[in-house]
Amino acid sequence: MGPVVKNIRLILAYDGTDFKGFQRQSDFPTIQQAVEEALSGIYCRPVRIYGAARTDAGVHARGQVVNFYGDDTLPVSRLPYALKGGLPSTVAILEAAEMEARFSVRHDNLGKHYGYTLINGPVHDPFMLRYSWHIRKPLDMGEMRRAARTLLGTHDFSAFEGANTTPMNPVKTMYAVALHREKNRLYIDVVGDGFLYHMVRNMVGALVDVGMGRKRAEDLPVILAGRDRRNLGATAPAQGLCLERVFYEQSCLDRTLAALGRAEDGDTESLLSPKA
């Protein structure tokens, strides 16, 4: 009797600074390449992983989800420890679990949560250079929140799509576009059922333009309706963006949306508690 094939799900965290994104490339280091090589070393055969999100070069993750097909070479629960020696220190396997044969990280998820961090003040934070965008000029949080509300709901987000992207349905639903501030750190959290290439970074860039007075909150619905990327400003840099979580249960999605709502009202403790 041959080995039992298992559909295995991994939850990854990584600092994306030194990688050219998630998806494997021929000439540059990527997250997919690093994880596949570590898995291939354990299973003594080529292993391919499938990711829930194709994060860009320089983008980080606290909750990237991948799945692959492995055998019973070792217990699934031991994979996070077994893979540690084969991965760079900037990549960690947080959790491993066996799933049903039909489970797909791409097709079964209910949505994703991205967080973007800005340092807003006259002096940059040297400890956050890899994980934030420094904006020196004051930002008008009230106007940014007004603009963020115009992005909620279901829209054609063609105007927020990056160039050179794989064609896909531009109609997406945003469940939350929330802002909260802690001293000089401004956090922008976006939760939606799907995202286009560079979409969150373009949303952040537009909100910053509103916060600096370059655009008005009323401009964003017009830009959405025009479906023309050229009407937006610059794309926010990659290092401030982090894939926080991919949702597979409605209850988890609901709890995250509730926590973001409380944080926007000033209760930041709700975001500091362990993630559900």
Backbone torsions as a table, in degrees:
resi	resn	phi	psi	omega
1	MET	NA	131.2	-176.6
2	GLY	-79.1	175.7	179.8
3	PRO	-65.4	150.5	178.4
4	VAL	-82.2	124.7	179.5
5	VAL	-84.9	131.0	-178.2
6	LYS	-122.2	143.1	171.5
7	ASN	-91.1	110.1	-170.6
8	ILE	-112.3	131.8	178.0
9	ARG	-104.1	134.5	174.8
10	LEU	-119.9	143.1	170.5
11	ILE	-108.9	124.9	-174.8
12	LEU	-112.8	150.3	165.9
13	ALA	-125.4	141.4	178.9
14	TYR	-156.7	150.2	169.0
15	ASP	-90.6	112.9	-173.1
16	GLY	-85.3	5.4	-173.3
17	THR	-55.2	-44.9	-172.7
18	ASP	-95.1	12.3	-178.7
19	PHE	-118.9	151.0	177.1
20	LYS	-91.6	45.6	177.3
21	GLY	95.7	-175.8	-179.1
22	PHE	-79.0	-48.5	-168.6
23	GLN	-70.9	137.2	-178.1
24	ARG	-57.3	137.1	174.1
25	GLN	-129.5	159.4	-174.0
26	SER	-74.9	-32.4	-170.2
27	ASP	-116.2	-0.4	-174.6
28	PHE	-133.7	150.5	178.5
29	PRO	-71.1	136.5	178.1
30	THR	-135.3	164.1	177.8
31	ILE	-63.2	-44.4	-179.5
32	GLN	-58.0	-45.7	179.7
33	GLN	-60.3	-46.0	-177.5
34	ALA	-62.1	-44.4	-177.7
35	VAL	-71.5	-41.2	-180.0
36	GLU	-64.0	-39.7	179.1
37	GLU	-66.5	-38.3	177.9
38	ALA	-66.2	-42.4	178.5
39	LEU	-66.6	-40.1	179.8
40	SER	-62.4	-33.9	177.1
41	GLY	-65.9	-34.6	179.2
42	ILE	-75.0	-43.7	-174.3
43	TYR	-91.6	-4.2	178.0
44	CYS	56.4	38.2	175.2
45	ARG	-163.3	160.9	177.5
46	PRO	-63.6	135.1	178.3
47	VAL	-125.4	134.4	177.2
48	ARG	-113.3	134.6	177.1
49	ILE	-107.4	156.4	178.5
50	TYR	-121.8	124.8	-174.3
51	GLY	-101.2	148.3	177.7
52	ALA	-73.3	-28.5	-178.1
53	ALA	-142.3	138.7	178.3
54	ARG	-97.8	79.6	-178.0
55	THR	-62.9	145.5	-177.0
56	ASP	-75.9	170.0	173.8
57	ALA	-56.1	129.8	177.7
58	GLY	85.4	-6.9	-179.8
59	VAL	-87.1	144.0	-175.7
60	HIS	-102.2	172.8	176.3
61	ALA	-149.1	138.9	169.0
62	ARG	-106.8	-17.6	-174.9
63	GLY	-146.3	43.1	172.7
64	GLN	-66.7	141.7	-179.1
65	VAL	-121.8	132.5	176.8
66	VAL	-132.8	158.0	169.6
67	ASN	-135.3	157.4	179.0
68	PHE	-154.2	170.0	-179.7
69	TYR	-109.0	114.3	179.9
70	GLY	-122.4	-179.9	178.3
71	ASP	-117.8	-168.9	-176.9
72	ASP	-92.3	36.7	176.7
73	THR	-56.4	-39.9	176.1
74	LEU	-149.8	158.4	179.8
75	PRO	-58.3	139.9	-178.4
76	VAL	-58.6	-37.2	-177.5
77	SER	-62.0	-20.5	-178.2
78	ARG	-90.1	-6.5	-176.3
79	LEU	-58.1	-43.5	179.4
80	PRO	-55.9	-35.9	-179.9
81	TYR	-79.9	-40.2	-178.4
82	ALA	-65.8	-32.7	-177.5
83	LEU	-82.6	-15.7	-173.9
84	LYS	-56.5	-41.9	-177.4
85	GLY	-71.4	-21.3	-178.6
86	GLY	-96.6	-1.0	-178.0
87	LEU	-110.4	150.5	172.3
88	PRO	-63.7	156.8	-175.9
89	SER	-65.4	-15.5	179.9
90	THR	-86.6	3.8	177.4
91	VAL	-127.1	132.2	179.2
92	ALA	-134.1	142.4	172.7
93	ILE	-93.9	113.5	-176.2
94	LEU	-85.1	-30.5	-173.4
95	GLU	-159.6	146.3	175.3
96	ALA	-134.6	140.1	-179.6
97	ALA	-152.8	145.8	174.0
98	GLU	-83.6	134.1	-177.5
99	MET	-115.9	171.2	174.0
100	GLU	-62.8	154.2	-175.6
101	ALA	-58.7	-32.1	-175.3
102	ARG	-86.5	-4.6	-175.8
103	PHE	-64.4	135.6	177.2
104	SER	-133.6	126.8	-179.8
105	VAL	-64.9	-28.6	-177.1
106	ARG	-82.7	-43.8	-170.5
107	HIS	-92.3	-17.5	-175.9
108	ASP	-99.8	-3.5	-177.9
109	ASN	-80.0	150.4	-178.3
110	LEU	-95.8	-9.9	-179.2
111	GLY	159.3	176.9	-178.3
112	LYS	-135.6	153.7	178.2
113	HIS	-120.7	119.1	174.5
114	TYR	-111.9	142.2	174.4
115	GLY	-119.6	141.4	178.0
116	TYR	-125.7	134.3	-176.5
117	THR	-114.7	129.0	174.2
118	LEU	-119.2	143.5	168.2
119	ILE	-101.4	115.7	-175.0
120	ASN	-114.9	103.0	-179.5
121	GLY	174.7	171.7	-174.9
122	PRO	-68.0	-23.9	-176.3
123	VAL	-120.1	136.4	179.0
124	HIS	-74.6	161.9	175.9
125	ASP	-102.7	108.9	-175.4
126	PRO	-62.8	-22.2	-179.7
127	PHE	-82.4	-7.1	-178.0
128	MET	-116.6	10.8	-176.6
129	LEU	-59.8	-33.9	-178.9
130	ARG	-82.0	-8.8	-169.7
131	TYR	-132.2	16.1	-177.2
132	SER	-158.5	166.4	174.2
133	TRP	-111.4	123.9	-179.0
134	HIS	-89.8	121.6	175.8
135	ILE	-116.5	117.0	-175.4
136	ARG	-76.1	-43.7	-174.1
137	LYS	-73.5	148.0	178.6
138	PRO	-59.4	145.1	178.8
139	LEU	-112.9	136.8	179.7
140	ASP	-85.4	98.8	-177.0
141	MET	-63.3	-36.3	-179.9
142	GLY	-61.6	-45.3	179.3
143	GLU	-68.8	-37.2	178.4
144	MET	-63.7	-39.1	178.0
145	ARG	-67.2	-38.9	176.5
146	ARG	-61.2	-42.5	179.1
147	ALA	-66.5	-39.6	-179.4
148	ALA	-60.6	-37.3	-178.8
149	ARG	-64.3	-26.9	179.5
150	THR	-72.6	-14.4	-179.8
151	LEU	-92.5	-7.8	179.7
152	LEU	-70.7	153.6	178.1
153	GLY	92.7	-164.6	-175.6
154	THR	-98.6	124.2	-179.5
155	HIS	-143.9	162.8	165.3
156	ASP	-84.5	112.2	-174.8
157	PHE	-96.9	29.3	179.7
158	SER	-56.1	-35.6	-178.9
159	ALA	-67.1	-17.0	-178.0
160	PHE	-107.2	12.9	-178.3
161	GLU	-93.0	138.2	177.8
162	GLY	-73.8	161.9	178.4
163	ALA	-74.0	162.3	175.4
164	ASN	58.4	37.8	-180.0
165	THR	-99.5	156.1	174.4
166	THR	-68.7	130.4	-178.9
167	PRO	-57.7	132.4	176.5
168	MET	-154.5	168.4	-177.9
169	ASN	-63.1	118.5	-176.7
170	PRO	-81.0	-3.7	-179.2
171	VAL	-84.6	115.7	-178.3
172	LYS	-132.0	157.4	178.4
173	THR	-114.2	124.2	177.4
174	MET	-99.0	120.5	179.6
175	TYR	-86.1	-29.0	-180.0
176	ALA	-153.8	138.3	167.0
177	VAL	-135.0	92.8	-167.6
178	ALA	-115.5	143.5	178.3
179	LEU	-124.7	136.0	168.9
180	HIS	-146.4	155.9	-173.5
181	ARG	-125.0	139.6	172.9
182	GLU	-130.2	103.0	-175.3
183	LYS	55.7	-117.9	-176.7
184	ASN	-94.2	8.1	179.5
185	ARG	-103.4	127.7	178.0
186	LEU	-113.0	125.7	-178.5
187	TYR	-110.6	131.0	175.2
188	ILE	-117.3	117.8	-179.4
189	ASP	-111.1	131.2	-179.0
190	VAL	-126.4	126.4	177.7
191	VAL	-124.1	128.0	-179.4
192	GLY	-153.3	171.8	-178.7
193	ASP	-80.0	-11.0	178.2
194	GLY	179.1	163.4	-175.6
195	PHE	-141.9	145.5	174.3
196	LEU	-87.2	167.4	177.6
197	TYR	-58.2	126.3	179.3
198	HIS	66.3	9.2	-172.7
199	MET	-62.6	-48.2	-178.5
200	VAL	-64.8	-42.3	179.9
201	ARG	-64.2	-34.8	176.1
202	ASN	-71.7	-35.0	175.0
203	MET	-62.7	-45.2	179.3
204	VAL	-62.5	-44.6	178.2
205	GLY	-58.0	-41.0	178.9
206	ALA	-67.0	-41.0	179.4
207	LEU	-65.2	-37.9	176.7
208	VAL	-65.1	-39.9	176.8
209	ASP	-60.3	-39.5	176.4
210	VAL	-65.6	-43.8	-179.4
211	GLY	-62.6	-27.1	179.7
212	MET	-95.5	0.3	178.5
213	GLY	84.7	6.9	179.2
214	ARG	-75.7	-27.7	176.4
215	LYS	-134.1	163.3	174.9
216	ARG	-104.1	157.0	176.6
217	ALA	-56.8	-35.3	-178.4
218	GLU	-68.5	-15.3	-179.3
219	ASP	-73.6	-29.6	-173.1
220	LEU	-65.5	-42.4	175.2
221	PRO	-60.5	-34.5	178.3
222	VAL	-66.8	-42.2	178.3
223	ILE	-64.7	-42.0	176.4
224	LEU	-56.7	-49.1	-176.8
225	ALA	-65.2	-30.9	-179.1
226	GLY	-74.9	-22.8	176.1
227	ARG	56.9	33.2	-176.9
228	ASP	-124.9	112.2	-178.5
229	ARG	-58.0	-26.6	-176.3
230	ARG	-67.1	-14.5	179.2
231	ASN	-84.4	-6.0	176.0
232	LEU	-93.3	168.6	174.8
233	GLY	-90.6	-147.4	-175.5
234	ALA	-74.1	152.2	173.6
235	THR	-77.1	133.5	177.6
236	ALA	-62.6	144.1	-177.8
237	PRO	-64.6	155.2	-171.7
238	ALA	-67.1	-34.3	-166.8
239	GLN	-66.1	-17.8	178.8
240	GLY	-83.3	-8.0	-172.2
241	LEU	-97.8	139.2	178.9
242	CYS	-140.9	131.7	171.5
243	LEU	-77.9	108.6	-174.4
244	GLU	-81.6	-44.3	-174.5
245	ARG	-162.7	149.2	169.7
246	VAL	-114.2	132.5	-172.3
247	PHE	-100.9	134.7	175.5
248	TYR	-124.9	-4.3	177.4
249	GLU	-130.0	133.7	-178.5
250	GLN	-61.4	-35.3	-178.8
251	SER	-63.3	-37.8	178.2
252	CYS	-67.7	-40.8	177.1
253	LEU	-62.5	-44.1	-179.2
254	ASP	-63.3	-40.2	-179.7
255	ARG	-66.3	-38.3	178.3
256	THR	-65.1	-43.5	179.4
257	LEU	-63.1	-39.1	178.0
258	ALA	-65.4	-42.2	179.9
259	ALA	-64.5	-39.6	178.6
260	LEU	-66.0	-37.1	177.5
261	GLY	-64.2	-41.0	178.1
262	ARG	-67.4	-38.9	-179.8
263	ALA	-64.7	-38.5	179.5
264	GLU	-66.1	-27.1	176.9
265	ASP	-84.2	-0.3	176.1
266	GLY	110.4	-4.4	-180.0
267	ASP	-93.3	78.0	-176.6
268	THR	-73.5	-13.1	177.5
269	GLU	-59.6	-29.3	-177.5
270	SER	-66.1	-24.8	178.4
271	LEU	-89.8	-14.5	-178.5
272	LEU	-90.4	-12.4	178.9
273	SER	-73.8	160.2	179.8
274	PRO	-55.6	140.4	-177.3
275	LYS	-70.7	136.7	-179.5
276	ALA	-75.9	NA	NA
